[in-house]
Amino acid sequence: MSTISFSIAPDIAPQRLPGWYIFATWLQKQIDAPLTTTDFSSFEKQKQALLDGKIDFLYANPYDAGWLVREQKFIALAQPMSDVAEVTIVTKANSDIKQVSDIPNGVKASAADNADLRMLGAILLEPANLTKDDFTFVDVSNHILAIKALLSGNADIAMVPSNIYKGLSKTISNDLTALVSTEPHDIESVAHCFVLSPKMAEYAEPIKNTLKNMKNIPNGQSILDDIGVADWKILEDKEEIAFMIDLIYALQV
C-alpha cells in the first residue's frame, strides 16, 4: 500500500496547524491508507517539493491549486465553505483615501484572521498596484474589531465581510466610506483547495466521500472547528472546476 504524502499551504495560520495534523491522522483512518504530513516554511520550498514529486496530496492556496490542476494534472477534490462570501474595503469618511487607487504603499489594513477574507481583500487592492508585500495587516480577532481598529487610527483601511458592513449602525457607518466590494459570483471559486496527484487517483473518491460526510463522522466536527472550516464543498462538476482554474489564472494577470 502506497503512503500518501500530505502537505498544507504555508499561508495557513500557525495556530491552526495542530488541528491540521489531527486532521491528517483522522483522515488516514477513514480512508485506510498511510498518510505522512510535511509542512513547509515557504511557497518556494513547497513548490520545489511538488516539482520533485514529493507531495501527493495538498491543501493548496488558490493559485497553487490552479497551477497543479492545469499544468501538473492534479485532481481537484474539495474547497472549504466560507462564511465570507463578499468582502468590502472601508476607510474613515474623512480619510484622504477616496478610491482604491488612492491607497498608498505601506498602508495598514485591519482584518480578522480569515484566509479567504484576506485573500479577497488583497485582490481588491490590485487596482492600487499593491501586492501583499506592499501593505501590513493589523491583526484582530473579529470583524467588528477590524472596524474599531480603523476608527481608532490603528489602521488606514479595514477589510470586512459585506454583510457586516451593511449591518453596522448608522452612527458607525456615517464615519466610514466603502471603497470597493467583491461580488459573490466573481469570487466564490477563489478558495483553498484539496488537490491530489494523478498517481494517487485511486484515493480521490474515498477522500471526497470522507470530506462530504465529515460532520457526521466521529470527531469530524471537532476537527473542522480546530481548522476553522465550516464544511467542505465537494468538486464534482468538470465545468465548475475549469471555471475555478480559469478565474484563478485571470486574477493572477
C-alpha positions as CSV (number, residue, x, y, z in Angstrom):
1,M,0.0,0.0,0.0
2,S,1.4,3.4,-1.0
3,T,2.0,6.1,1.6
4,I,0.3,9.4,0.7
5,S,2.5,12.4,1.3
6,F,0.3,15.3,2.6
7,S,1.1,19.0,2.9
8,I,-0.6,22.2,3.8
9,A,-0.3,25.6,2.2
10,P,2.3,27.8,4.1
11,D,-0.3,30.6,4.4
12,I,-2.4,28.6,6.9
13,A,-2.5,30.5,10.3
14,P,0.1,28.9,12.7
15,Q,-2.5,28.4,15.4
16,R,-4.4,26.1,13.0
17,L,-1.5,23.8,12.3
18,P,-2.1,21.4,15.3
19,G,-5.7,20.9,14.0
20,W,-4.4,20.0,10.6
21,Y,-2.1,17.4,12.0
22,I,-5.0,15.9,13.8
23,F,-7.0,16.0,10.6
24,A,-4.3,14.1,8.7
25,T,-4.2,11.3,11.4
26,W,-8.0,11.1,11.4
27,L,-8.2,11.0,7.6
28,Q,-5.8,8.1,7.2
29,K,-8.0,6.1,9.4
30,Q,-11.1,6.9,7.4
31,I,-9.6,6.0,4.0
32,D,-7.5,3.1,5.4
33,A,-4.2,4.4,3.9
34,P,-1.0,5.6,5.5
35,L,-0.5,9.3,5.3
36,T,2.5,11.4,6.3
37,T,2.4,15.1,6.8
38,T,5.1,17.7,5.9
39,D,4.8,21.4,6.3
40,F,6.9,24.0,4.5
41,S,8.1,27.4,5.7
42,S,7.7,29.0,2.2
43,F,5.7,28.5,-1.0
44,E,9.0,28.3,-2.9
45,K,10.2,25.2,-0.9
46,Q,6.8,23.6,-1.2
47,K,6.6,24.2,-5.0
48,Q,10.1,22.6,-5.4
49,A,8.9,19.5,-3.4
50,L,5.8,19.4,-5.7
51,L,8.1,19.5,-8.8
52,D,10.2,16.8,-7.3
53,G,7.2,14.6,-6.8
54,K,7.4,14.6,-3.1
55,I,3.9,15.7,-2.4
56,D,0.8,13.6,-3.3
57,F,-2.0,15.4,-1.5
58,L,-2.1,19.1,-0.8
59,Y,-4.4,21.6,0.8
60,A,-3.3,24.3,-1.6
61,N,-3.8,28.0,-1.8
62,P,-5.9,29.0,-4.9
63,Y,-3.0,29.9,-7.1
64,D,-1.1,26.7,-6.5
65,A,-4.3,24.7,-6.9
66,G,-4.8,26.3,-10.3
67,W,-1.2,25.6,-11.4
68,L,-1.3,22.0,-10.1
69,V,-4.7,21.2,-11.8
70,R,-3.9,22.9,-15.1
71,E,-0.3,22.1,-15.6
72,Q,0.5,19.1,-13.3
73,K,-2.8,17.3,-13.9
74,F,-3.6,17.1,-10.1
75,I,-7.2,16.3,-9.3
76,A,-9.3,19.0,-7.6
77,L,-11.3,17.4,-4.7
78,A,-12.9,19.9,-2.4
79,Q,-12.9,23.5,-1.1
80,P,-13.9,24.9,2.2
81,M,-17.3,26.5,2.6
82,S,-16.6,30.0,3.9
83,D,-18.8,32.4,5.9
84,V,-17.1,35.2,3.9
85,A,-19.0,35.4,0.6
86,E,-18.5,39.1,-0.2
87,V,-15.8,41.5,1.1
88,T,-15.8,45.3,1.4
89,I,-12.8,47.5,2.0
90,V,-13.7,50.6,4.0
91,T,-11.9,53.7,5.3
92,K,-12.8,56.6,7.5
93,A,-15.1,59.1,6.0
94,N,-12.6,61.9,6.5
95,S,-9.7,60.0,5.0
96,D,-7.6,61.3,2.1
97,I,-8.3,57.9,0.5
98,K,-11.3,58.5,-1.7
99,Q,-11.0,55.5,-4.0
100,V,-8.9,52.3,-4.3
101,S,-6.3,54.0,-6.5
102,D,-5.6,56.5,-3.7
103,I,-4.4,53.8,-1.3
104,P,-0.7,54.3,-0.8
105,N,2.2,51.8,-0.5
106,G,2.7,50.8,3.2
107,V,-1.0,51.1,4.1
108,K,-2.1,49.3,7.3
109,A,-5.2,47.1,6.8
110,S,-7.2,45.7,9.8
111,A,-8.7,42.3,9.2
112,A,-9.8,39.3,11.1
113,D,-7.8,36.1,10.9
114,N,-9.7,34.6,7.9
115,A,-7.6,33.4,4.9
116,D,-10.4,33.9,2.4
117,L,-11.2,37.4,3.7
118,R,-7.6,38.5,3.5
119,M,-7.0,36.9,0.1
120,L,-10.1,38.6,-1.4
121,G,-9.2,41.9,0.2
122,A,-5.7,41.7,-1.3
123,I,-7.3,41.1,-4.7
124,L,-9.4,44.2,-4.3
125,L,-6.2,46.2,-3.7
126,E,-4.8,45.3,-7.1
127,P,-6.1,48.5,-8.8
128,A,-3.8,50.4,-6.5
129,N,-0.9,48.3,-7.8
130,L,-0.4,46.9,-4.3
131,T,0.8,43.3,-3.7
132,K,0.8,41.5,-0.4
133,D,4.3,42.9,0.3
134,D,3.1,46.5,0.0
135,F,0.7,46.6,2.9
136,T,0.6,45.3,6.5
137,F,-2.2,43.5,8.2
138,V,-3.3,44.7,11.6
139,D,-4.4,41.5,13.3
140,V,-7.7,41.5,15.2
141,S,-9.9,38.6,16.5
142,N,-13.1,39.5,14.7
143,H,-14.7,41.8,12.1
144,I,-16.1,44.4,14.5
145,L,-12.6,44.9,16.0
146,A,-11.3,45.5,12.5
147,I,-13.7,48.4,12.2
148,K,-12.7,49.6,15.7
149,A,-9.0,49.5,14.7
150,L,-9.8,51.7,11.7
151,L,-11.8,54.2,13.6
152,S,-9.2,54.4,16.4
153,G,-6.5,55.2,14.0
154,N,-4.6,51.9,14.3
155,A,-5.3,51.1,10.6
156,D,-5.8,53.0,7.4
157,I,-8.4,50.7,5.8
158,A,-10.4,47.7,7.0
159,M,-11.4,44.5,5.2
160,V,-14.7,43.1,6.4
161,P,-17.5,40.9,5.1
162,S,-20.0,43.0,3.2
163,N,-22.9,41.8,5.4
164,I,-21.0,43.0,8.5
165,Y,-20.5,46.4,6.9
166,K,-24.1,46.7,5.8
167,G,-25.3,45.7,9.2
168,L,-23.4,48.5,11.1
169,S,-25.4,51.1,13.0
170,K,-25.9,54.4,11.2
171,T,-23.8,56.1,13.9
172,I,-20.8,54.0,12.9
173,S,-21.4,53.7,9.2
174,N,-21.6,57.5,8.9
175,D,-18.0,57.6,9.9
176,L,-17.0,55.2,7.2
177,T,-16.7,55.1,3.4
178,A,-16.8,52.0,1.3
179,L,-14.1,51.9,-1.3
180,V,-14.8,48.7,-3.1
181,S,-16.6,45.4,-2.7
182,T,-16.5,41.9,-4.3
183,E,-19.4,40.2,-5.9
184,P,-20.2,36.6,-4.8
185,H,-20.4,35.2,-8.4
186,D,-17.0,36.6,-9.1
187,I,-15.1,35.1,-6.2
188,E,-16.9,32.1,-4.9
189,S,-14.4,29.7,-6.5
190,V,-11.3,31.5,-5.2
191,A,-10.5,29.5,-2.2
192,H,-8.0,27.0,-0.9
193,C,-8.5,23.6,-2.4
194,F,-7.6,19.9,-1.8
195,V,-5.7,18.6,-4.8
196,L,-4.4,15.0,-5.3
197,S,-1.6,13.8,-7.5
198,P,-2.8,11.7,-10.5
199,K,-0.6,8.8,-9.3
200,M,-2.9,8.6,-6.2
201,A,-6.1,8.9,-8.2
202,E,-7.5,5.7,-6.5
203,Y,-7.9,7.7,-3.3
204,A,-9.9,10.6,-4.9
205,E,-13.3,9.1,-4.2
206,P,-12.6,7.8,-0.7
207,I,-11.2,11.3,0.3
208,K,-14.2,13.1,-1.2
209,N,-16.7,10.8,0.4
210,T,-15.0,11.3,3.8
211,L,-14.9,15.1,3.4
212,K,-18.5,15.1,2.3
213,N,-19.7,13.3,5.4
214,M,-17.1,14.7,7.8
215,K,-19.6,16.4,10.1
216,N,-21.4,13.2,10.7
217,I,-18.3,11.0,11.3
218,P,-17.0,10.7,14.9
219,N,-14.6,13.6,15.8
220,G,-15.2,15.2,12.4
221,Q,-17.0,18.2,13.6
222,S,-14.4,19.0,16.3
223,I,-11.6,18.8,13.8
224,L,-13.5,21.1,11.4
225,D,-13.7,23.5,14.3
226,D,-10.0,23.2,15.0
227,I,-9.0,24.0,11.4
228,G,-11.6,26.8,11.1
229,V,-13.7,25.3,8.3
230,A,-17.5,25.2,8.4
231,D,-17.8,22.3,5.9
232,W,-16.5,21.2,2.5
233,K,-17.8,21.9,-1.0
234,I,-17.1,18.7,-3.0
235,L,-15.9,19.4,-6.5
236,E,-17.7,17.1,-9.0
237,D,-18.6,19.2,-12.0
238,K,-15.8,19.4,-14.5
239,E,-17.1,22.7,-15.9
240,E,-17.1,24.2,-12.4
241,I,-13.5,23.1,-11.9
242,A,-12.5,24.5,-15.2
243,F,-14.2,27.8,-14.3
244,M,-12.3,27.9,-11.0
245,I,-9.0,27.4,-12.7
246,D,-9.7,30.0,-15.4
247,L,-10.8,32.5,-12.7
248,I,-7.7,31.9,-10.6
249,Y,-5.4,32.4,-13.6
250,A,-7.3,35.6,-14.6
251,L,-6.7,37.0,-11.1
252,Q,-3.0,36.5,-11.4
253,V,-2.6,38.6,-14.5
